[in-house]
Amino acid sequence: MNTDTTTAAASSTRPDQPLQLVLRRAELAAQIERLTPQEGSNSTIVPGFFLARVNRVGEPVHAVHEPAFCVMAQGSKRVLLGEELYVYDSVNYLVVSQNLPVTGQVLDASPESPYLALRLNLDLATIAQLMVDVPVEPPRVARESARGIFTGEITIELLDAIIRLTRLLDSPDDAKALAPLVVREILYRLLKGEQGWRLGQLAIADSQGQRICKAINWLHERFTQSLRVEDMARELHMSVSSLHHHFKAVTAMSPLQYQKQLRLQEARRLLFNESADAATAAFKVGYESPSQFSREYSRMFGAPPARDVRRFRQAAMGGSA
């Protein structure tokens, strides 16, 4: 397993952290804790801006992560993409620049010291405009398609902008006028950071990043159908080999593996939320073989469908799985 090692336990307690950063992080944590009296993800008056609070470490959560900028004010979290592990905390942010099927798990949380975080959905139109105003050139060694997920260290300038955006939640009239400006500053700070070129690739017209974005959307629209990579490549004006190469560079998986993740996540949703049986769920997401579905489901979620549903229902009722 590959690891993008932004190790929480080490980085959160680094002795060389400036006092100003420590105080700012404490202020952000206090703001989020005050604004999230209940657990879970909470929408705000700023479109695409969410605050989250978790009081205990839970099971891994499988989901398609939308393009977003994620900041931890307190606690830490790990995100698994394919075989790659990304860990981030209050010192390091996470950016997901493409729709990626990931597995996330909160690592540190308790009622006394809850996990406190925020998420800002990425506005590609604003990023594209910023790229016109402030062009970001990738390093010479990284002109190829870049992974659609990365971590970076939170600077004092970036943290200040984040705190100002959070403060605006107490002033709806001010937020309406000023939040778009602060969001623009946050995106600017990300683009100017060491990893900013990775985000900028997505906003360059007809770039490989944009083409892979279209390929991902293509799969989301047709994931229940039989996949013909030749058709996708033709639609995107790419060769099959080029599509495979750039798709894997961005997502850490092949188009077929990506489709499988989408199918299995949707099947699990049908099992949990719509009380579908395994055979029905398998058929609805495009599987022709129930036994193949059961094998691949078990490999991804750690248990066959029926046992996974029982475990989920027991947990929901407060029992032990």
Residue, then its C-alpha position, 0 to 999 in steps of 0.5 A: m500500500n502506498t502512503d501519502t504520509t501526512t502523519a497526524a500524530a507527528s505533525s499535530t504536535r510538532p514543536d516547531q509550529p509557530l504560536q500564531l498558527v497554534l492559536r489560529r487553529a484553536e480559534l477555528a476549532a472553537q468556531i466549528e464546535r460552536l457552529t456544529p451542536q449536532e454530529g454529522s455534516n452541516s450545510t451553511i449559509v455559504p453555498g458549497f461550504f460545510l462544517a462537520r463534527v464527529n464525536r467517536v471513531g466509526e467504521p470506514v465510509h465508502a463514497v464518491h468524494e466530490p471535488a473539494f478542499c478539506v481542512m481539519a481543525q481538530g482530529s485526523k482522518r485517513v482516505l484510501l484511494g485504490e491502494e494509496l493512503y492519505v492521512y491529514d490533520s489540523v496541520n495539513y489540508l486535503v484537496v480532491s480535484q476529481n470525483l473519486p471513489v474513496t474510503g474515509q475514516v476518522l482516526d481521532a474523535s471523542p465527545e471530549s475532543p470531537y473531530l472538527a472539520l470543514r469542506l469547501n466544494l471547488d468552483l472550477a469556474t472561479i479556478a479557471q478565472l484565477m488561472v487567467d489572472v495568475p497562471v500557474e506553471p507545473p514543475r518541469v518534472a510533473r507535466e503529465s496528468a497528476r493524481g486527483i487528490f493531494t495534501g499540503e501544509i496549511t500556511i498562516e495566510l490560508l488559515d486566516a482566510i479560512i477563519r474569516l470565511t467561518r466568521l462570516l457565518d455569524s453575519p448573513d448579510d456580510a456573508k452574501a457580499l464577502a464570502p465569494l471574495v474570501v472563497r476566491e482568496i482561498l482558491y488563490r492561496l491553494l493555486k499559489g501553494e507548492q501543489g497548486w499546479r495539480l489543481g490548476q490542471l483541471a481548469i486548463a481548457d482541453s487539458q488531459g485533466q479536463r479530458i479525464c474529468k469528462a471520462i469520469n462523468w461519462l462513467h457516472e452516467r453509464f456505470t450500469q452498462s457494459l464498459r467499452v473503453e474504445d467508445m469512451a476514448r472515441e468520445l474524448h478524442m483519445s487513443v485507448s492507451s492514452l486514456h488508460h495512462h492518464f485515467k490511472a494517473v489521475t484516479a489510481m485505477s483503470p476505468l474498469q476498476y473505477q466502474k466497479q467501485l461505482r457499481l458496488q457503492e450504489a449496490r450497497r446504498l440500495l441494500f442499506n437504504e432501499s432494503a433491496d436484496a442482493a440479487t436485485a441490487a446486483f442486477k440494478v447496478g449491472y452485474e449478470s453474475p450474483s456470485q461474482f457480485s458477492r465475491e467483489y462486494s465481500r472484497m471491497f466491504g469485508a463481508p458478503p451482502a447479507r452479513d454486511v446488511r445485518r452488521f449495518r442494522q445492528a449498528a444502527m440499533g446500537g447493537s454489536a455487529 
